[in-house]
Amino acid sequence: MSKAVNHDIIRIARESRGLTQGYLSERLSVTQGKVSKMESGLLGVSDDMIDRLSIVLNYPKDFFYFNDQVYGHGISMIGELYYRKRKNVPDKVLDKISARINIRRMHLIRLLRAIEIKNNLFETFEFNEYNGNVERVARALRATWLLPKGPVKNLTKTIEDAGGIVIEFDFETKTIDATSQWFPDLPPLFFINVNSPADRLRFSLAHELGHVVMHKICKPDLEIMEKEANNFASEFLMPRTDISKSLDNISLPQIANLKPYWRVSMAALLHRAYDLKKITPRQYQYFWMQMGKAGYRTKEPPEFDIPKETPSLLREIIDTYRHKLGYTSKELSLLLGLHEQEIMSIYFDNPKPHGLTVVK
């Protein structure tokens, strides 16, 4: 039986390269209507057309026969853009991000067939059980994961130790710091913007963690979801009972000094002080004005910068294939549906593996 072309794969292959239907039709010397019909499944795709698509879009021919389901942008990314009211992110950019995330998900489905991730500590928390209190949910997750009092030393490692996979990702826009999706039959995936500052990334990652454990189902009001994720991140990274005394009688220098310890931005600390009623609305505005005058709203003092956390689990998975299972780059390219050079550029600058179990 001959394999069937996946029409959705044609679309995400195009979108992942940042191309419009019009541009692709010009490169293929066909009408845009024909491209549209191929992508929607209304028109058959010949072997010759697959050859041409493979060349133009730079994917192996076998990739177009992958039978994976394709998903949309996801609650997290839509909610963030809605909440921040950023209107300057073109649909073309969002489509490209979504397409590339779909492709990374397809990779992980294949990679995890032979590898078992040790822990699976993620669960969905029902608001009703916590009286709709987001802070209680954050405290419950910290307790479930046996986190000690005080700051989370390495949030990326904490998430990966619990069984999530954190993936460094170039969003090609500063608007999105991170996004997350929990696909069927996969652990939660967290995509973090490689171009974002370390302190902001930690808060964004905690924000996405909140979405994953609280928002399995989208709420009608996206703004409420975003506020809940922000409140979750604040409590998870800066627990009320642990940070409260540190925020008494604060000043801008004190906020700066707290940053390396709590490993969040000065802005996040200032907002936490306001949330905990350690400062008045007037003081809050004054501090923001001082931050603006000092230039800290765009770039905080470099002497208080914190080191970036580096994800390791995906790197270990790839190196397990290379060193324990003996896969060559060519064999990985066949498995994942990418050309060998692209496999090398995405996955091969990795350390040697440690601690993953090969499924037998």
C-alpha positions in Angstrom: 0.0 0.0 0.0 1.4 3.4 -1.0 1.8 6.0 1.7 -0.6 9.0 1.8 0.7 12.6 1.7 -0.2 14.5 4.9 -1.7 17.8 3.6 -1.2 19.5 6.9 2.5 18.7 6.7 2.7 20.6 3.5 1.3 23.6 5.2 3.6 23.5 8.3 6.6 22.8 6.1 5.8 26.0 4.2 5.0 28.0 7.3 8.1 26.8 9.2 10.2 28.4 6.4 8.3 31.6 6.8 6.8 31.4 3.3 3.4 32.6 2.0 1.3 30.5 -0.3 1.8 33.1 -3.0 5.6 32.8 -2.7 5.5 29.0 -2.7 3.3 29.0 -5.8 5.8 31.2 -7.7 8.6 28.8 -6.8 6.6 25.8 -7.8 5.3 27.5 -11.0 1.7 26.8 -10.1 -1.2 28.9 -9.1 -1.8 29.9 -5.5 -5.1 28.2 -5.7 -3.4 24.9 -6.4 -1.1 25.3 -3.3 -4.2 26.2 -1.2 -6.0 23.1 -2.4 -3.0 20.9 -1.8 -2.7 22.2 1.8 -6.4 21.8 2.5 -6.6 18.2 1.1 -8.9 19.2 -1.8 -6.3 18.3 -4.4 -4.1 15.2 -4.8 -0.3 15.6 -4.7 1.7 13.8 -7.3 5.2 12.2 -6.7 6.6 14.9 -8.9 5.0 17.6 -6.8 6.5 16.1 -3.6 9.9 16.1 -5.3 9.5 19.8 -6.0 8.1 20.6 -2.6 11.1 18.8 -1.0 13.5 20.9 -3.0 11.8 24.3 -2.4 11.0 23.8 1.2 14.2 21.9 2.0 12.6 18.9 3.7 13.2 15.2 2.8 10.4 13.7 0.8 9.5 11.2 3.5 8.6 14.2 5.8 5.5 14.9 3.8 4.2 11.4 4.5 4.4 11.7 8.3 0.9 11.0 9.6 1.2 13.2 12.8 -1.7 15.4 13.8 -1.0 19.2 13.5 -2.0 21.5 16.3 -2.7 25.3 16.5 -0.9 28.1 18.4 -2.0 26.8 21.9 -3.6 28.5 24.9 -0.3 29.9 26.3 0.8 31.8 23.2 -2.6 33.2 22.3 -3.2 34.2 25.9 0.1 36.0 26.3 -0.4 38.0 23.1 -3.9 38.9 24.1 -3.0 39.9 27.6 0.0 42.1 26.5 -2.1 43.6 23.7 0.8 43.4 21.3 -0.7 44.0 17.9 2.6 44.1 16.0 3.2 40.3 15.7 2.3 39.4 12.2 0.3 36.2 11.6 3.2 35.0 9.4 5.5 35.0 12.5 3.0 33.2 14.7 2.4 30.6 12.0 6.1 30.0 11.7 6.5 29.6 15.4 3.5 27.2 15.6 4.8 25.2 12.6 8.3 24.8 14.1 6.8 23.8 17.5 4.7 21.2 15.7 7.8 19.8 14.1 9.7 19.7 17.4 6.8 17.8 18.9 6.9 15.3 16.0 10.6 14.8 16.8 10.0 14.1 20.5 7.2 11.6 19.7 9.7 9.6 17.7 12.7 10.1 20.1 10.7 9.1 23.2 9.7 5.7 21.6 13.1 4.3 22.7 13.8 6.4 25.8 12.0 6.6 29.1 12.1 9.8 31.1 12.5 8.8 34.7 10.0 11.1 36.4 6.5 12.2 35.6 5.5 14.5 38.4 3.2 16.8 36.5 -0.5 17.0 37.3 -3.3 19.3 36.7 -4.6 21.2 39.7 -8.4 21.9 40.0 -9.2 25.4 41.2 -12.2 24.2 43.1 -10.0 22.1 45.4 -8.1 25.3 46.3 -11.0 27.7 46.5 -9.9 29.4 43.3 -6.7 30.6 45.1 -3.7 30.6 42.6 -1.1 31.1 45.4 -2.4 27.9 47.1 -1.9 26.0 43.8 1.7 27.3 43.6 2.4 26.3 47.2 0.8 22.8 46.5 3.1 22.3 43.5 6.2 23.3 45.5 5.2 20.8 48.2 4.5 18.1 45.7 7.9 18.6 44.2 9.6 18.8 47.7 11.1 22.2 47.1 12.7 23.8 50.1 11.8 27.3 51.4 13.2 30.3 49.6 14.1 30.8 46.0 14.0 28.1 43.4 17.7 27.7 42.7 17.4 26.4 39.1 13.9 26.5 37.7 14.8 24.8 34.4 16.4 21.9 36.2 13.4 21.7 38.6 11.0 21.4 35.7 13.2 18.8 33.9 13.6 16.8 37.1 9.8 16.7 37.3 9.6 15.3 33.8 9.0 18.4 31.6 11.2 19.2 28.7 12.6 22.8 28.3 13.6 23.6 24.7 15.7 26.6 23.7 14.0 28.3 20.8 14.5 31.3 18.6 11.1 33.0 18.3 12.5 35.6 16.0 10.6 38.2 18.0 11.1 39.9 21.4 7.3 39.8 22.0 7.2 36.2 23.2 9.6 35.1 26.0 8.2 31.6 26.3 5.3 29.3 25.4 4.2 25.9 26.6 2.1 23.0 25.4 1.1 19.7 26.9 0.4 17.4 23.9 -1.3 14.0 24.2 1.3 11.2 24.9 4.1 13.6 25.7 5.5 15.3 28.8 4.9 19.1 29.0 7.0 21.0 26.6 8.4 24.5 27.5 9.8 26.6 24.6 12.0 29.5 25.9 13.3 32.4 23.8 17.1 32.2 23.5 17.3 35.9 23.1 15.5 36.9 26.3 17.4 38.0 29.5 17.9 35.3 32.2 15.8 37.0 34.9 12.8 37.5 32.6 13.1 34.0 31.2 12.8 32.5 34.7 9.6 34.4 35.4 8.2 33.5 31.9 9.1 29.9 32.5 7.3 29.9 35.8 4.3 31.7 34.1 4.2 28.8 31.6 4.4 26.3 34.4 1.3 27.9 35.8 -0.5 27.5 32.5 0.5 23.8 32.3 -0.7 22.9 35.7 -3.8 25.1 35.9 -5.1 25.7 32.4 -5.5 22.4 30.7 -8.8 23.8 29.4 -9.0 27.4 28.0 -11.1 29.8 30.0 -13.4 32.3 28.1 -11.5 35.2 29.5 -7.8 35.0 28.3 -6.8 38.0 30.4 -7.9 36.2 33.6 -5.7 33.2 32.6 -2.7 35.4 32.1 -3.2 37.1 35.4 -3.5 33.7 37.1 -0.3 32.5 35.5 1.5 35.7 36.6 0.3 35.3 40.2 1.3 31.6 40.1 4.8 32.5 38.9 5.2 35.2 41.7 4.2 32.8 44.4 6.2 29.9 43.0 9.4 31.9 42.6 8.9 34.3 45.6 6.7 32.6 48.2 4.8 35.0 50.3 5.9 33.6 53.7 9.6 33.5 52.6 10.0 36.8 50.9 7.7 39.0 53.0 10.2 40.3 55.5 12.8 41.1 52.8 10.4 43.5 51.3 9.8 45.6 54.4 10.8 49.3 54.0 12.4 48.6 50.6 14.4 51.0 48.4 15.7 50.7 44.9 19.2 49.6 46.0 17.6 47.0 48.2 15.5 45.6 45.4 18.7 45.4 43.3 20.5 43.5 46.1 17.6 41.0 46.3 17.7 40.2 42.6 20.7 37.8 42.7 19.2 35.9 45.7 15.7 35.5 44.3 16.9 35.2 40.7 14.1 37.3 39.3 14.1 40.8 37.8 14.0 44.0 39.8 10.6 44.6 38.1 9.3 41.3 39.4 10.4 42.1 42.9 8.9 45.5 42.8 5.6 44.1 41.6 5.7 41.4 44.3 6.2 44.1 47.0 3.1 45.9 45.6 1.1 42.7 45.5 2.0 41.9 49.2 1.0 45.5 50.1 4.6 46.3 51.3 4.4 49.5 49.3 1.5 51.9 48.5 0.3 52.5 45.0 2.0 55.9 45.2 5.3 54.4 46.2 4.9 51.8 43.5 4.6 54.5 40.8 7.5 56.4 42.3 9.7 53.3 42.1 8.7 52.7 38.5 9.6 56.3 37.8 13.0 55.9 39.4 13.5 52.7 37.4 12.7 54.5 34.2 15.1 57.4 35.0 17.9 55.0 35.7 17.2 53.1 32.5 16.3 49.9 34.4 13.0 49.3 32.7 14.8 48.3 29.5 18.1 47.1 30.9 18.7 46.3 34.6 22.2 46.9 36.2 24.6 44.3 34.7 26.4 43.8 38.0 23.2 42.2 39.3 22.7 40.0 36.2 22.0 36.3 36.9 23.4 33.4 34.8 21.1 31.9 32.2 19.8 28.4 33.1 20.7 25.8 30.4 18.2 23.0 29.6 19.8 19.6 29.5 17.1 16.9 29.0 16.6 17.3 25.3 20.4 17.3 24.9 20.6 14.1 26.9 17.9 12.5 24.8 19.8 13.3 21.5 23.1 12.1 22.9 21.5 8.9 24.2 20.6 8.2 20.6 24.1 9.0 19.4 26.2 7.3 22.1 24.0 4.5 23.5 21.8 3.6 20.6 24.5 4.2 18.0 22.5 6.5 15.7 24.5 8.4 13.1 23.4 11.9 12.0 22.1 10.4 8.8 20.0 7.9 10.7 18.6 10.6 12.9 17.7 12.6 9.8 15.7 9.7 8.5 14.0 9.3 11.9 13.1 12.9 12.3 12.4 14.0 8.8 15.1 16.7 8.5 18.1 16.9 6.3 21.3 15.9 8.0 22.8 19.4 8.0 19.7 20.8 9.8 19.8 17.9 12.3 23.4 18.9 13.0 22.6 22.6 13.5 19.6 22.0 15.8 20.7 19.1 17.9 24.4 18.2 17.8 26.2 20.8 19.9 25.4 18.7 23.0 27.2 17.2 26.0 27.4 13.5 26.6 24.3 11.8 28.1 23.8 10.8 31.7 20.9 9.1 33.5 18.3 8.3 30.7 16.9 4.8 30.4 16.7 3.1 27.0 13.3 1.3 26.5 13.8 -2.4 25.8 
